[in-house]
Amino acid sequence: MYHVFFNRRPTRPRLPRALYEQLAALPLNTEVNVHTTNETHYNALFLGFEPRTNSVSLLVDRFYKDGGRSLAIDAAAITAIDLPVSMRPASSADSDDEEE
């Protein structure tokens, strides 16, 4: 006899461990560049990360005349996050200074 189990919770893509740790440790109100599969948000203000839903809250377009707008994106869509120079590891911060 076979037993069939149904999992009613929708599956969601798992985040890479490095991205999860980076989002969890990122202080609120940090200015970052967020690269997703379809677009890039430059100078976005990080408002928070909800690990249970993989939702990242950002404030984008805040330098325009009408002000910024809140944006919630799925963290699984993020391909890279550029941190401020002050938050980068010492080895990568030194290499950026040499390039300028």
C-alpha positions as a Markdown table, in Angstrom:
| # | Residue | x | y | z |
|---|---|---|---|---|
| 1 | Met | 0.0 | 0.0 | 0.0 |
| 2 | Tyr | 1.2 | 3.5 | -0.9 |
| 3 | His | 0.9 | 6.6 | 1.1 |
| 4 | Val | 0.6 | 9.9 | -0.7 |
| 5 | Phe | 1.4 | 13.2 | 1.2 |
| 6 | Phe | 0.4 | 16.6 | -0.1 |
| 7 | Asn | 2.3 | 19.7 | 1.0 |
| 8 | Arg | -0.1 | 22.6 | 0.7 |
| 9 | Arg | 2.5 | 25.3 | 1.3 |
| 10 | Pro | 3.7 | 26.8 | -2.0 |
| 11 | Thr | 7.3 | 26.2 | -2.7 |
| 12 | Arg | 9.6 | 29.2 | -2.9 |
| 13 | Pro | 13.1 | 29.3 | -4.3 |
| 14 | Arg | 15.8 | 29.1 | -1.6 |
| 15 | Leu | 18.2 | 32.0 | -1.3 |
| 16 | Pro | 21.9 | 31.4 | -1.6 |
| 17 | Arg | 23.3 | 31.4 | 1.9 |
| 18 | Ala | 25.7 | 34.4 | 1.1 |
| 19 | Leu | 22.8 | 36.6 | 0.0 |
| 20 | Tyr | 20.6 | 35.6 | 2.9 |
| 21 | Glu | 23.3 | 36.5 | 5.4 |
| 22 | Gln | 24.0 | 39.7 | 3.6 |
| 23 | Leu | 20.4 | 40.8 | 3.7 |
| 24 | Ala | 19.9 | 39.7 | 7.3 |
| 25 | Ala | 23.0 | 41.7 | 8.5 |
| 26 | Leu | 22.4 | 44.8 | 6.4 |
| 27 | Pro | 21.5 | 47.8 | 8.6 |
| 28 | Leu | 18.3 | 49.7 | 7.9 |
| 29 | Asn | 18.5 | 52.9 | 5.9 |
| 30 | Thr | 21.6 | 51.7 | 4.1 |
| 31 | Glu | 22.0 | 53.0 | 0.5 |
| 32 | Val | 22.7 | 50.1 | -1.9 |
| 33 | Asn | 22.5 | 49.2 | -5.5 |
| 34 | Val | 20.3 | 46.2 | -6.1 |
| 35 | His | 20.6 | 44.2 | -9.3 |
| 36 | Thr | 17.7 | 41.9 | -10.2 |
| 37 | Thr | 17.2 | 39.6 | -13.2 |
| 38 | Asn | 15.3 | 42.4 | -15.1 |
| 39 | Glu | 16.5 | 45.7 | -13.7 |
| 40 | Thr | 18.8 | 47.6 | -11.4 |
| 41 | His | 17.9 | 50.0 | -8.6 |
| 42 | Tyr | 20.6 | 52.5 | -8.0 |
| 43 | Asn | 20.9 | 54.4 | -4.7 |
| 44 | Ala | 18.0 | 52.5 | -3.2 |
| 45 | Leu | 17.5 | 52.8 | 0.6 |
| 46 | Phe | 17.2 | 49.4 | 2.3 |
| 47 | Leu | 14.1 | 49.4 | 4.5 |
| 48 | Gly | 14.1 | 45.8 | 5.6 |
| 49 | Phe | 14.2 | 42.1 | 4.9 |
| 50 | Glu | 11.5 | 39.5 | 5.9 |
| 51 | Pro | 13.1 | 36.1 | 5.9 |
| 52 | Arg | 9.8 | 34.1 | 6.1 |
| 53 | Thr | 8.5 | 35.6 | 2.8 |
| 54 | Asn | 11.9 | 36.4 | 1.2 |
| 55 | Ser | 10.6 | 40.0 | 0.7 |
| 56 | Val | 13.1 | 42.9 | 0.5 |
| 57 | Ser | 11.7 | 46.4 | 1.1 |
| 58 | Leu | 13.4 | 49.3 | -0.7 |
| 59 | Leu | 12.9 | 53.0 | -1.2 |
| 60 | Val | 13.7 | 53.8 | -4.8 |
| 61 | Asp | 13.7 | 57.0 | -6.9 |
| 62 | Arg | 14.0 | 59.2 | -3.8 |
| 63 | Phe | 16.0 | 61.9 | -5.6 |
| 64 | Tyr | 13.3 | 62.8 | -8.1 |
| 65 | Lys | 11.0 | 65.8 | -7.7 |
| 66 | Asp | 8.0 | 63.8 | -6.5 |
| 67 | Gly | 10.0 | 61.9 | -3.9 |
| 68 | Gly | 10.6 | 58.2 | -3.6 |
| 69 | Arg | 8.4 | 55.2 | -3.8 |
| 70 | Ser | 8.4 | 52.0 | -1.7 |
| 71 | Leu | 9.2 | 48.8 | -3.5 |
| 72 | Ala | 8.9 | 45.2 | -2.2 |
| 73 | Ile | 10.8 | 42.7 | -4.3 |
| 74 | Asp | 11.3 | 38.9 | -4.0 |
| 75 | Ala | 14.8 | 38.3 | -2.7 |
| 76 | Ala | 15.1 | 35.3 | -5.0 |
| 77 | Ala | 15.1 | 37.8 | -8.0 |
| 78 | Ile | 18.2 | 39.6 | -6.6 |
| 79 | Thr | 21.4 | 38.7 | -8.5 |
| 80 | Ala | 23.7 | 41.1 | -6.7 |
| 81 | Ile | 23.9 | 43.9 | -4.1 |
| 82 | Asp | 26.5 | 46.6 | -4.2 |
| 83 | Leu | 27.3 | 47.7 | -0.6 |
| 84 | Pro | 28.7 | 51.1 | 0.4 |
| 85 | Val | 32.5 | 51.2 | 0.4 |
| 86 | Ser | 32.5 | 51.6 | 4.2 |
| 87 | Met | 30.7 | 48.2 | 4.5 |
| 88 | Arg | 32.8 | 46.2 | 2.1 |
| 89 | Pro | 35.6 | 43.8 | 3.3 |
| 90 | Ala | 39.0 | 45.4 | 3.6 |
| 91 | Ser | 40.4 | 43.6 | 0.6 |
| 92 | Ser | 37.8 | 44.7 | -1.9 |
| 93 | Ala | 37.8 | 48.3 | -0.5 |
| 94 | Asp | 41.5 | 48.5 | -1.2 |
| 95 | Ser | 41.2 | 47.3 | -4.8 |
| 96 | Asp | 38.5 | 49.9 | -5.5 |
| 97 | Asp | 40.8 | 52.7 | -4.3 |
| 98 | Glu | 43.6 | 51.5 | -6.6 |
| 99 | Glu | 41.4 | 51.5 | -9.7 |
| 100 | Glu | 40.4 | 55.2 | -9.3 |
